[in-house]
Amino acid sequence: MTTPKFIVGQKVEYRPDAGDMPGLRGTYTITRVLPGDDRDRTYRARGAQDGQERVLREKQLTPVADALFG
């Protein structure tokens, strides 16, 4: 098992795939690293826009300007 790419508290940009809900695109804060296989790791993250928590796939996330805990 490899190390997760993101850590709790890290801000990420979610870019949904075609077919996913485009309205969910935006900045999220990682709240939990979920167990799973290394090919499709998932995270719980809270949206900056609506405060809702969602499960997001690692391949759809990019770090936000190395921003942590803020």
C-alpha positions as CSV (number, residue, x, y, z in Angstrom):
1,M,0.0,0.0,0.0
2,T,1.4,3.4,-1.0
3,T,1.2,6.6,1.0
4,P,-1.8,8.8,0.3
5,K,-1.1,11.8,-1.9
6,F,-3.1,14.2,0.3
7,I,-3.3,14.6,4.1
8,V,-6.0,15.7,6.5
9,G,-6.3,19.5,6.5
10,Q,-4.9,20.0,3.0
11,K,-6.8,22.1,0.5
12,V,-7.4,20.6,-2.9
13,E,-9.2,21.5,-6.1
14,Y,-11.8,19.0,-7.3
15,R,-12.2,18.6,-11.0
16,P,-15.0,16.1,-11.8
17,D,-14.8,13.8,-14.8
18,A,-17.3,14.1,-17.6
19,G,-20.6,12.6,-16.4
20,D,-20.0,13.7,-12.8
21,M,-21.9,16.6,-11.4
22,P,-20.0,19.7,-12.6
23,G,-21.6,21.9,-9.9
24,L,-19.4,20.1,-7.3
25,R,-16.2,21.5,-8.9
26,G,-14.1,23.7,-6.6
27,T,-12.0,23.9,-3.5
28,Y,-12.3,21.2,-0.7
29,T,-10.5,20.5,2.5
30,I,-9.5,16.9,3.2
31,T,-11.2,15.7,6.4
32,R,-10.3,12.0,6.2
33,V,-8.2,9.5,4.2
34,L,-10.4,6.5,3.4
35,P,-9.1,2.9,3.2
36,G,-9.1,1.4,-0.2
37,D,-6.8,0.1,-3.0
38,D,-4.0,2.3,-4.4
39,R,-5.5,2.5,-7.8
40,D,-8.6,4.5,-6.7
41,R,-7.9,6.0,-3.3
42,T,-10.7,8.1,-1.9
43,Y,-11.0,10.9,0.6
44,R,-13.7,12.6,2.6
45,A,-13.5,16.4,2.0
46,R,-15.6,19.4,2.9
47,G,-16.5,21.9,0.2
48,A,-15.5,25.5,0.7
49,Q,-18.6,26.7,-1.2
50,D,-21.4,24.8,0.6
51,G,-19.8,23.1,3.6
52,Q,-21.0,19.7,2.6
53,E,-18.7,16.6,2.9
54,R,-18.3,14.4,0.0
55,V,-16.2,11.3,-1.0
56,L,-13.8,12.3,-3.8
57,R,-11.3,10.2,-5.8
58,E,-7.6,11.0,-5.7
59,K,-7.2,11.2,-9.5
60,Q,-9.7,14.1,-9.6
61,L,-7.8,16.2,-7.0
62,T,-4.9,18.6,-7.3
63,P,-3.3,20.5,-4.4
64,V,-4.2,24.2,-4.0
65,A,-0.9,26.2,-4.1
66,D,0.6,24.0,-1.3
67,A,-1.9,25.5,1.1
68,L,-2.2,23.5,4.4
69,F,-4.3,24.1,7.4
70,G,-5.7,27.5,6.5
